[in-house]
């Protein structure tokens, strides 16, 4: 004897029982929600935020003009953690309907930034009183959602010419962010594009051809870069001799390496300051772009290894969520968020040791900054959301065209 069970009917029955049970039903739903969350990933997120706060406090203490960055970062951590948990509550599949609209809104905000006065020569922020919003941080989320919807609905990305539309979705925010200028954030989009397309089934040969075309077009990108952005690239090939006093971007790199050397193996937290000269600890943007250097100075190479290990664990957890998800939209955006965290971590750490240009890119969940912290927390909240709902659809091809309006409920055949 067989019985046909509808997944939608089962969910509706559960909702009716929960509503009828009153407060008991709410407690039941909360218990189920808490039991299915990936608390290991949440522990990693909180640990990174705590380490970031202590590093920011250390950078503030070493600064010649201490501010209130530590207190502000604590507030932003609380706000971001709240946003992360809130992002786990609604069904993430509803975002599929609004992915293109959210993408268009963020692209509009990337133009609105020019209506506000520049800060340090860059048009990156939209100001609301004393609070600044950086749309480029949220552009990363919008891009992942829009690209996830596009590759879910089509198979054209498996052909070489079919990669034109995903590339267009990528280049639009890249060009807008480059004009701010913000080279660091703009560098993230293309690697994330390749990771998502590969996960969606794009052919490796086509991706390699696309990468070759990008290399051939790099002179055009070089011409579009500002003078400051070019100097950050050329600073990589200039070697600093002992006793030299470099200036400009070479000074940033020199001071970054020096501060990391001062930390040694265990850092000043255990063995005290290495030198008494405060000038040796001077590092511009130490709370944001060069937070890894502060972590190394305070906790040594051991502390830096712990931070990088936690970030690798977070990427691993994200990929595990993607692997466990059978629903195509959820799987693709999970890969997108995982690659986003991994690529940003790699670029930030590489620039501090002279393996990549100094691009003004923060370290996820560790560096100071409200917009970046909030954006990453929301992305991780969506990842946890996907992990809560790893549902699947009965179909031959998981990347087939889907009807987003209303499809009949999927049915599973169960035979006792």
N, C-alpha and C positions, 0 to 999 in steps of 0.2 A: 504494500500500500504506500502510495506517495502523497506528499503534501506540498503544495505550492505556497511559498512564503514570500511576501512582498516586503522588501527592505523599507520602503516608504511607509507601508501600513504599520510595520513594527515600530518605526520612529514615531508615527502619529499616536499609536497606542501608548507608548511610553510617555509622550507629552500629556495625553489626557489623564493618565494615572498620576502624573506629577502634579498637574493642576488640581485634580480632585483631592489629592492628599494634603493640599494647603502647604503649611510650613514644612511638613514632613517631606513633601515632594521636592521642595527647594533644597532641603538638606541633602536628600538623596542625589539630586543632580550635582550639587556642589561636591559631594563625596566622590562621585564618579569622575567629575572634572579633575579633582585634585589627584585621584589615583592614577589617572592616565597621563598626567603631565610628565615631561622629562625633567625631573628635579635635578638630575646630574648636570644638565645643561644650564639650569637656573643657578646652581651653585657656582659654576664656572663664570657666568655673567657677573654675579655679585662679587666674586673674588677679584675679577679684573677691575671692577669699579672701585673696590676698596683699595687695591694697590695703586690705581690711578689717583685717588684722592690723597694718599700718603705721599706720592711722588710730587703732586702739585703743591702740597704743603711744604715739601722740601725745596722745590724751586722757588716758592714764594719767600722762604727764609733766606735763600742765597741771593735773592734779587736785591739790588740797591734801592729799589722803591717798592717794598712789599705792598700787596693789595689785598683784596678780599676774594681772590679766585677760589681758595679752598672752600669757603662758605658757600659760594655760588655753585660750585661743582657738586657739593653735597645736596643742595636743593634740586639741581638738575638730575642727579642720580635718583632721588626719590620720585620725581616727576616721570622720569624715563621708565623706572621699574613699574610704576602704576600703569603707564601706557602699554608696556609689554604684556602685563596680565590682562588688560582690557582687550588687547588685540587678539587674545586667545578665545574670547567669548563668542562672537558671531561666526557663522560658517564662512570660511575663507572663500568658498566658491562664488559667493555673491560679488567678490571683487572682480571676477571675470567680466561681469557686465559693465563695470565702471572703469576698467583698465585704461581704455583709450581716452575717456574723459579726464581721468586723473592725470594721464600723460600730457594732454593738451593744456590742462590748468597749470601744471608745473612749467611747461614751456613758456606760457604766458608770464609766469612769475619771474622767469629768467630774463624777460624783457623789462619787467616792471622795476628791476633792481637799478636800472639806469635813471629812474626818476628820483632816486635818493642820492645824497652826496657820497662821494667815494671815501673809503676808509683805507689809509695807507696806499692810495693810488688804485684801489680795486673796487669795482662795483659788484659786491657779493651779497650785501645784506639789505633786507627790508626792515626798517625800524618802526617799532610800535612803542613809543615812549623810551624807556630804558632797556627794552628787550629787542634783540636783533634776530631775525630769521634768515637763514641761509638756504635759499631754494635749491642750490646745487646738491646739498646733502639729500634732500627728498627726491631730487631728480633720479638718483640711483634706484630708489624703490619704484618710482613710476616707470622707469625704463625696464626693469625686470618684469613688472606686471604686464606692461604692454607687449613686450617681446614674448612672454610666456603665453599670452592669449593668441598672438599671431601664429606662432609655430604649432600651437595646439590645434588650430582650425585648418591648417593647410599641410600639404606635403611638398609644396614647391621648393621649400628650403633644402630639399634633398638633391636638387639640381643646381648647377653653377649659377645660371641666370636667376634662379629663384632666391639667391642670397642677396639680391639687390635691395629688396624691400626691408629685410632685417638690418642691412647695412645703413639704409636711409634712416630708420628709427634710431640708430646709434649715432650717426654723424650729426644729426640736428642738435641734440644736447651737447655733444662734444664741441661743436663750433660755437655755440652760445656760451658755454663755460670758458672756452679759451679766450673769448673776447672780454671776459670780466677784468683781468685775466686770472685763471686758476688752472695752471698746468697739471697740478697733482690730481685733482678730481677728474679732469678730462682724460687722464691716462688710464683710468679704471675701466672705461666702458668697453673698449675693444677686447681686452682679455675676457671680460665677463660674457661678451657676445659669443666668442669662440667656445667657451665652456658650455653655454646654454645650447648653442646650435649642435655641438657634438653630442650632448645628452639627448637632444631631440631627434637624433638620427641623421644629421648631415654627414655627407661623405668626407672622410679625412683628406682625400685628394682635392676636393673642392675647397676645403678650408685652407689647405696649404697653398693653393692657387690664389685665394683671396689674400692670404698673408704676404705672398710675393708681390701682388699688386700694391698692397699697402707700403711695402718697402720701396717700391719704385716711385710711389707718390710722396714719399717722405720729404723730398726737397720742397714740395708745395706747402707742406705743413710747416717746414722750417721758415719759409717766407712769411707765413701767417703769424708766427710767434713774435712776441714783443722783444725788445732789446734785453730786458731783464730776464725773460725766459731763456733766451739764447745764452746769456752769460752763465746761467745755472748749468747748462749742458756742457759748455766749454770748460767750466771750472773742474770737471772730472779729469781732464787730461793734463792739468797743470800740477806738477809735483811741488810740494813744499819742502825746502831744504831745512836742516836743523838751524835754528837761530833766526829763520825768516819770520817776518811779521806780516802775514797775508792780510789782504783787505777784501771787502765785498763778499761775494759768495764763497770765496776761498777761506775767508775768516770764519764763516759759519761752520764749514767742514772741519777746519783746524781745531776750533774750540770743541766741537762735538767729539772728535777723537780724543782730545785731551781730557775731557770730563770723564769719558768712559775709562780711560787709562787710570785716572785717579781712584776709581772705584775698586779696581783690582778684582780679586776673587770673591771677597765677602762684603765689600762696601763699607761706607762710613758708619752705617748703623751699628756694626759690631766692633770696628776697630778705630772709630773716630775719623776726623778729617785728615786727609793725607798731607795737605799743606795748609799754612796759615794765610797765604796770600789769597784774598777774596777775588782778585782779578782772574785767577786761574779757573774759577767756577762760573765766570760770566759767559752766558750762552743765550743769545737772543732767541725768542720763541721757545724757550725750554719747556714751558707748560703744554705746548701744543705739538709742533712738528717734531721736536727733539725730546719728547718725554722718555724715550728709551734710554737716552743718555743719562737722564736724571735717575731713572730706575737703576741703571748700572752703577752710578756713583753712590747711590744710597744702599743698595743691596748686593752690589757686585755682580759678577757674571752668573753667580748662582741665582740671584733674583731675576735677571734677564732670561735665563733659561726657563725658570718657572713661568714667567709671563708668556713667553713664546710657546711653551708647552700647553698652557691653558688655551691660547688662541688656536693651536693645532687641534686640541681636543674639541673645541667649539666647532671648527670646520668638520671634523670627523662626525660629530653628533648631527650636524646639518645634513651631511651626505647620507648618514644612516636613516634619517627621516625621509630623504628623497628615495632611497632604495626600498623603504617599506611602504611607500605610497604608490598605489596602483592608478590613482586618478591622474590624468595627464597634466592638467594645469598645475596642480599641487606639486607634482614631481619636478616639473620644469622650473617653477619659481623657487623651489627649495634648492635646486642646483645653482640657480642664479644668486641667491643670497649667500650660499656657502662659498661660491667663487668670489663674490664681492668681498667678504671678510678676508678670505685667503689672499687675494691679490693686493688689497689695501695693506695688509700686514707685511707682505713681502716687499712692497715698494717703500713703505715707511722705514722698515729696518735696513733696507739696502741703501737708502740715501744717507743714513746716519754714519755709515762706514765708508762712503765714497764709491759704492757700486752702482748708484743710480743718481740722477740729478736731484738737487734739493728743490723739491716741488711744492712744499707747503701742504703736505698731506698728513693728516692726523693718524694716530694709532687707534683702531676701533676699541671703544669702551674704556680706554685708558687716558687718552689725551683730554685736555680741557676744551670745552665747547659744548654749548647746550644743543645746537641744531644737530651736530654730528652724533652726540650721545642719544638724543631722542630718536633720530632716524634709524640708528642701528638697533635700538631697543624695539622699535616698531617692527623692523624686519625680523628680529628674533622672535617677537611675539607671533608674527605670521608663521614662522617656522614651527613654533610650538603648536599653533593652531592646526597646521597640516598634520603634525604628529598625532593630534587628538582625533583626526578624522581621516585615517588612511583608507578611505573607501575605494571601491573599484566598480567598474561598469562591465557588464558582460558584452564583449565585442571582440571581433577578430583583430582589429587594428587599434591600439590605444591612442593613436594620433589621427584618427579619422575626423571628418567634419562633424561637429556636434551642433545640434539645434539648441540655442541658448534660451529660446522662449519657454517652451515647456515640452518635455519629452515624457513618454509613458514610463511608469515606474519599472525599474529593473526587477526581474524575478529570478530566484534561484530555485532549482529543483532539488529537494532533499528527499532522500530515500532512507528510511530507518533500516 
